[in-house]
Amino acid sequence: MRVELCRADGGVIAVEVVGEPDAPAVLFCHGLADSRLAAYGFAGAAHALGLRLIAPDRPGIGGTDARRLPRVVNWAAEATLVLDALDVGSVALLGVSGGGAFAAACASALPDRVRSLLLIAPLGPSAVPVCGPAPGRA
């Protein structure tokens, strides 16, 4: 089910909700080259486990308006807006790949709301230089 939420500034956040309605909520933070639609890959598991997967697009992705987030932790305010609009109290967090940093930021910024955090293949700072070849590869 697609939901569109309006921010106070008039911007839109697109959200997909899959799984069991009114079940314990999991906030799904999609990867960098992905969108809220990746939640459908987890729909069977959500149904089987009796969970409701809430998957918002981050700014500038999919159906969400572009907006600059100065720091990753600023995503926690967007996530709070989504959770409040869907009347979700506590939530588990699931971050996949590049979404891992956003899930971790929510866990840090919203400790009273977060039940658990699961990261799947999270991206982190690279040990390989971003300019030029890696050492020993030239």
Backbone as CSV, one residue per row, in Angstrom:
resi,resn,N_x,N_y,N_z,CA_x,CA_y,CA_z,C_x,C_y,C_z
1,MET,0.848,-1.170,0.000,0.000,0.000,0.000,0.896,1.237,0.000
2,ARG,0.644,2.143,-0.909,1.409,3.390,-0.992,0.705,4.472,-0.187
3,VAL,1.516,5.225,0.558,1.027,6.350,1.342,1.899,7.548,0.986
4,GLU,1.300,8.713,0.817,2.062,9.944,0.624,1.812,10.853,1.813
5,LEU,2.903,11.253,2.455,2.818,12.127,3.618,3.339,13.502,3.249
6,CYS,2.739,14.537,3.801,3.185,15.908,3.537,3.974,16.426,4.724
7,ARG,5.164,16.973,4.422,5.962,17.644,5.440,5.406,19.049,5.654
8,ALA,5.815,19.685,6.730,5.365,21.041,7.041,5.735,22.031,5.938
9,ASP,6.840,21.766,5.224,7.275,22.673,4.153,6.560,22.403,2.829
10,GLY,5.596,21.491,2.818,4.840,21.165,1.613,5.414,20.019,0.808
11,GLY,6.601,19.551,1.176,7.214,18.423,0.484,6.478,17.116,0.771
12,VAL,6.712,16.135,-0.079,6.045,14.835,0.017,7.057,13.750,0.344
13,ILE,6.657,12.833,1.211,7.427,11.622,1.482,6.569,10.445,1.030
14,ALA,7.089,9.644,0.093,6.377,8.455,-0.383,6.767,7.271,0.499
15,VAL,5.774,6.497,0.897,5.978,5.373,1.810,5.209,4.165,1.294
16,GLU,5.836,3.002,1.351,5.128,1.738,1.089,4.977,1.025,2.423
17,VAL,3.826,0.405,2.622,3.576,-0.380,3.819,3.177,-1.775,3.359
18,VAL,3.948,-2.778,3.778,3.671,-4.165,3.405,3.652,-5.023,4.656
19,GLY,3.035,-6.176,4.550,2.962,-7.089,5.682,1.589,-7.046,6.323
20,GLU,1.566,-7.285,7.616,0.310,-7.379,8.353,-0.113,-6.015,8.902
21,PRO,-1.314,-5.572,8.577,-1.796,-4.296,9.131,-1.866,-4.376,10.659
22,ASP,-1.551,-3.298,11.318,-1.616,-3.189,12.784,-0.679,-4.134,13.520
23,ALA,0.281,-4.735,12.825,1.266,-5.622,13.452,2.435,-4.778,13.968
24,PRO,3.325,-5.370,14.757,4.526,-4.633,15.171,5.253,-4.088,13.943
25,ALA,5.722,-2.844,14.069,6.278,-2.130,12.921,7.794,-2.277,12.811
26,VAL,8.233,-2.353,11.560,9.655,-2.342,11.208,9.843,-1.215,10.209
27,LEU,10.743,-0.276,10.515,11.065,0.794,9.578,12.192,0.296,8.694
28,PHE,11.924,0.221,7.398,12.865,-0.301,6.415,13.607,0.858,5.758
29,CYS,14.930,0.873,5.905,15.774,1.893,5.277,16.466,1.251,4.081
30,HIS,16.017,1.601,2.892,16.501,0.980,1.659,17.928,1.409,1.338
31,GLY,18.559,0.676,0.423,19.931,0.955,0.003,20.039,2.192,-0.874
32,LEU,21.269,2.542,-1.209,21.524,3.765,-1.974,20.935,3.734,-3.374
33,ALA,21.055,2.642,-4.074,20.556,2.550,-5.450,19.200,1.852,-5.472
34,ASP,18.385,2.130,-4.481,17.104,1.445,-4.338,16.041,2.449,-3.915
35,SER,14.848,1.950,-3.616,13.750,2.807,-3.177,12.864,2.023,-2.216
36,ARG,11.785,2.662,-1.806,10.809,2.036,-0.905,10.263,0.736,-1.484
37,LEU,10.282,0.609,-2.814,9.716,-0.574,-3.459,10.494,-1.845,-3.139
38,ALA,11.724,-1.716,-2.654,12.508,-2.892,-2.244,11.820,-3.629,-1.095
39,ALA,10.927,-2.971,-0.394,10.207,-3.607,0.712,9.396,-4.806,0.232
40,TYR,8.963,-4.773,-1.030,8.167,-5.889,-1.531,8.966,-7.188,-1.580
41,GLY,10.285,-7.101,-1.649,11.127,-8.291,-1.582,11.095,-8.954,-0.217
42,PHE,10.678,-8.203,0.796,10.585,-8.714,2.166,9.134,-8.973,2.582
43,ALA,8.181,-8.772,1.681,6.759,-8.882,2.024,6.384,-10.266,2.530
44,GLY,6.880,-11.312,1.887,6.564,-12.675,2.328,7.042,-12.925,3.745
45,ALA,8.260,-12.495,4.044,8.801,-12.659,5.399,7.999,-11.837,6.402
46,ALA,7.613,-10.622,6.010,6.824,-9.774,6.907,5.497,-10.450,7.252
47,HIS,4.817,-11.001,6.241,3.559,-11.715,6.497,3.794,-12.932,7.389
48,ALA,4.806,-13.722,7.062,5.082,-14.949,7.815,5.437,-14.662,9.272
49,LEU,6.123,-13.551,9.511,6.544,-13.196,10.867,5.544,-12.316,11.599
50,GLY,4.458,-11.949,10.915,3.452,-11.093,11.541,3.968,-9.691,11.804
51,LEU,4.611,-9.096,10.806,5.183,-7.755,10.944,4.610,-6.811,9.899
52,ARG,4.698,-5.545,10.175,4.322,-4.493,9.226,5.597,-3.745,8.858
53,LEU,5.963,-3.792,7.598,7.177,-3.161,7.099,6.808,-1.795,6.516
54,ILE,7.420,-0.743,7.066,7.162,0.631,6.643,8.413,1.118,5.933
55,ALA,8.270,1.454,4.650,9.434,1.765,3.822,9.288,3.133,3.160
56,PRO,9.858,4.183,3.759,9.827,5.493,3.108,10.979,5.679,2.128
57,ASP,10.727,6.434,1.085,11.809,6.881,0.207,12.511,8.045,0.897
58,ARG,13.828,8.074,0.799,14.567,9.218,1.305,14.457,10.369,0.305
59,PRO,14.804,11.598,0.731,14.669,12.760,-0.165,15.368,12.567,-1.516
60,GLY,14.608,12.885,-2.562,15.139,12.815,-3.916,15.097,11.431,-4.533
61,ILE,14.521,10.478,-3.844,14.446,9.102,-4.343,12.982,8.731,-4.536
62,GLY,12.696,8.039,-5.640,11.340,7.551,-5.891,10.319,8.672,-5.864
63,GLY,9.310,8.521,-5.018,8.224,9.499,-4.946,8.409,10.584,-3.920
64,THR,9.572,10.667,-3.290,9.824,11.696,-2.276,10.534,12.883,-2.904
65,ASP,10.045,14.076,-2.583,10.649,15.305,-3.111,12.117,15.410,-2.710
66,ALA,12.904,15.995,-3.587,14.314,16.231,-3.295,14.433,17.285,-2.201
67,ARG,15.352,17.048,-1.306,15.606,17.966,-0.199,16.951,17.592,0.369
68,ARG,17.744,18.564,0.702,19.086,18.293,1.221,19.010,17.907,2.693
69,LEU,19.678,16.812,3.026,19.877,16.429,4.425,21.335,16.746,4.747
70,PRO,21.592,17.751,5.573,22.979,18.136,5.843,23.813,17.004,6.446
71,ARG,23.182,16.156,7.241,23.874,15.015,7.849,22.934,13.818,7.839
72,VAL,23.494,12.638,7.888,22.684,11.418,7.876,21.694,11.414,9.040
73,VAL,22.114,11.906,10.191,21.240,11.894,11.373,19.981,12.738,11.169
74,ASN,19.998,13.680,10.211,18.801,14.467,9.928,17.663,13.611,9.385
75,TRP,17.994,12.424,8.909,16.955,11.493,8.442,16.030,11.090,9.589
76,ALA,16.507,11.121,10.825,15.683,10.722,11.972,14.425,11.592,12.087
77,ALA,14.515,12.876,11.758,13.334,13.745,11.797,12.316,13.326,10.743
78,GLU,12.794,12.934,9.548,11.892,12.449,8.490,11.228,11.144,8.927
79,ALA,12.031,10.260,9.514,11.500,8.980,9.989,10.455,9.205,11.076
80,THR,10.704,10.151,11.965,9.741,10.470,13.028,8.427,10.945,12.434
81,LEU,8.498,11.773,11.412,7.287,12.250,10.750,6.485,11.078,10.185
82,VAL,7.178,10.135,9.556,6.527,8.957,8.985,5.871,8.126,10.095
83,LEU,6.625,7.848,11.148,6.096,7.029,12.241,4.910,7.707,12.922
84,ASP,5.000,9.013,13.154,3.885,9.729,13.780,2.643,9.697,12.895
85,ALA,2.819,9.911,11.590,1.677,9.924,10.666,0.982,8.572,10.607
86,LEU,1.757,7.495,10.784,1.178,6.145,10.742,0.829,5.634,12.134
87,ASP,0.927,6.507,13.131,0.575,6.189,14.517,1.362,4.991,15.049
88,VAL,2.674,5.010,14.794,3.572,3.953,15.255,4.329,4.460,16.470
89,GLY,4.257,3.719,17.566,5.004,4.087,18.768,6.429,3.594,18.676
90,SER,6.617,2.334,19.019,7.966,1.768,18.947,8.151,1.036,17.625
91,VAL,9.412,0.917,17.232,9.708,0.362,15.922,11.020,-0.413,15.968
92,ALA,11.105,-1.452,15.166,12.381,-2.101,14.890,12.920,-1.442,13.627
93,LEU,14.228,-1.404,13.475,14.850,-0.796,12.304,15.556,-1.854,11.480
94,LEU,15.392,-1.768,10.170,16.080,-2.648,9.238,16.752,-1.775,8.195
95,GLY,18.089,-1.815,8.155,18.847,-1.051,7.175,19.607,-1.988,6.267
96,VAL,19.434,-1.806,4.959,20.091,-2.648,3.972,21.098,-1.806,3.200
97,SER,22.329,-2.287,3.109,23.387,-1.644,2.337,23.532,-0.182,2.759
98,GLY,23.379,0.745,1.812,23.519,2.161,2.120,22.472,2.690,3.078
99,GLY,21.389,1.965,3.273,20.376,2.361,4.250,20.801,2.065,5.678
100,GLY,21.882,1.305,5.839,22.358,0.972,7.180,22.711,2.198,8.001
101,ALA,23.369,3.162,7.386,23.736,4.388,8.107,22.496,5.153,8.552
102,PHE,21.448,5.165,7.733,20.224,5.878,8.078,19.483,5.162,9.213
103,ALA,19.469,3.834,9.178,18.861,3.073,10.267,19.626,3.282,11.568
104,ALA,20.956,3.243,11.495,21.775,3.450,12.692,21.585,4.857,13.245
105,ALA,21.459,5.846,12.365,21.225,7.220,12.808,19.895,7.325,13.553
106,CYS,18.865,6.636,13.049,17.571,6.637,13.740,17.683,5.968,15.106
107,ALA,18.410,4.869,15.177,18.586,4.169,16.453,19.263,5.084,17.468
108,SER,20.243,5.851,17.007,20.961,6.762,17.893,20.100,7.950,18.316
109,ALA,19.354,8.522,17.370,18.576,9.732,17.637,17.237,9.468,18.316
110,LEU,16.718,8.247,18.195,15.382,7.923,18.724,15.425,6.737,19.692
111,PRO,16.274,6.772,20.707,16.441,5.585,21.564,15.171,5.150,22.294
112,ASP,14.271,6.074,22.594,13.044,5.715,23.309,12.005,5.063,22.406
113,ARG,12.224,5.123,21.107,11.260,4.583,20.148,11.724,3.300,19.486
114,VAL,13.006,3.022,19.558,13.581,1.912,18.797,13.711,0.663,19.665
115,ARG,13.106,-0.437,19.194,13.182,-1.727,19.894,14.442,-2.488,19.522
116,SER,14.825,-2.406,18.254,15.982,-3.175,17.793,16.483,-2.589,16.476
117,LEU,17.695,-3.007,16.124,18.335,-2.546,14.895,18.986,-3.741,14.215
118,LEU,18.668,-3.956,12.948,19.288,-5.005,12.149,19.854,-4.368,10.894
119,LEU,21.145,-4.587,10.661,21.808,-4.066,9.471,22.223,-5.235,8.591
120,ILE,21.871,-5.163,7.316,22.234,-6.193,6.348,23.235,-5.589,5.379
121,ALA,24.447,-6.106,5.368,25.520,-5.641,4.485,25.631,-4.120,4.463
122,PRO,25.761,-3.485,5.655,25.798,-2.021,5.676,27.077,-1.475,5.062
123,LEU,26.943,-0.332,4.422,28.105,0.368,3.892,28.674,1.240,5.002
124,GLY,29.984,1.406,4.987,30.639,2.291,5.932,31.732,3.038,5.219
125,PRO,32.517,3.784,5.972,33.625,4.494,5.339,34.542,3.512,4.625
126,SER,34.958,3.884,3.446,35.801,3.013,2.651,37.242,3.065,3.131
127,ALA,37.887,1.910,3.178,39.315,1.850,3.498,40.147,2.075,2.245
128,VAL,39.469,2.107,1.111,40.136,2.293,-0.176,39.991,3.753,-0.580
129,PRO,41.058,4.391,-1.043,40.948,5.793,-1.473,39.871,5.950,-2.548
130,VAL,39.170,7.054,-2.481,38.108,7.289,-3.479,38.666,7.949,-4.743
131,CYS,39.884,8.403,-4.704,40.524,8.989,-5.890,41.701,8.115,-6.277
132,GLY,41.672,7.601,-7.464,42.784,6.778,-7.934,42.639,5.335,-7.483
133,PRO,43.560,4.494,-7.893,43.474,3.065,-7.579,43.839,2.806,-6.113
134,ALA,43.377,1.656,-5.628,43.726,1.245,-4.276,45.214,0.965,-4.202
135,PRO,45.826,1.112,-3.021,47.256,0.811,-2.884,47.569,-0.594,-3.403
136,GLY,48.642,-0.705,-4.166,49.035,-1.994,-4.706,48.307,-2.373,-5.972
137,ARG,47.394,-1.546,-6.461,46.600,-1.865,-7.656,47.049,-1.080,-8.879
138,ALA,48.004,-0.185,-8.733,48.415,0.668,-9.845,49.258,-0.088,-10.861
